[in-house]
């Protein structure tokens, strides 16, 4: 059975500000990498049918277990649904020779206005077995913390 992982965070910023950070390539490069990684956005077309490529590099490649190489995770994605100001639904593949990372993961980023704040939800469906639930949740929490720090 395919696994689903979820995390959410209440962020002290307007939903417009949060959504703009979720669709701006320069901002994505800053908030998406979890602790211990840096990011580079090679391509990011945040519209339904658009694609993106993000490279996440481990700060310490010696202890890393990257999907694309020992020190990198490459994320190739396609936006399957974009509802401006509300939701980004993406299909994500991880170019890897390891079958534990094969398949397509569906990722949904959603922003719900709550007064002047925003509830941000991340949902990942069909998570590859090579990504442990504990690591994925830790990554989500770190990423949401980075997003909050950027927009608050």
Beta strands, then each sheet from edge to edge (+ up, - down):
strand 1: 3-11
strand 2: 37-44
strand 3: 51-58
strand 4: 72-83
strand 5: 87-93
strand 6: 105-114
strand 7: 117-127
sheet 1: 1+ 7- 6+ 5- 4+ 3- 2+
end
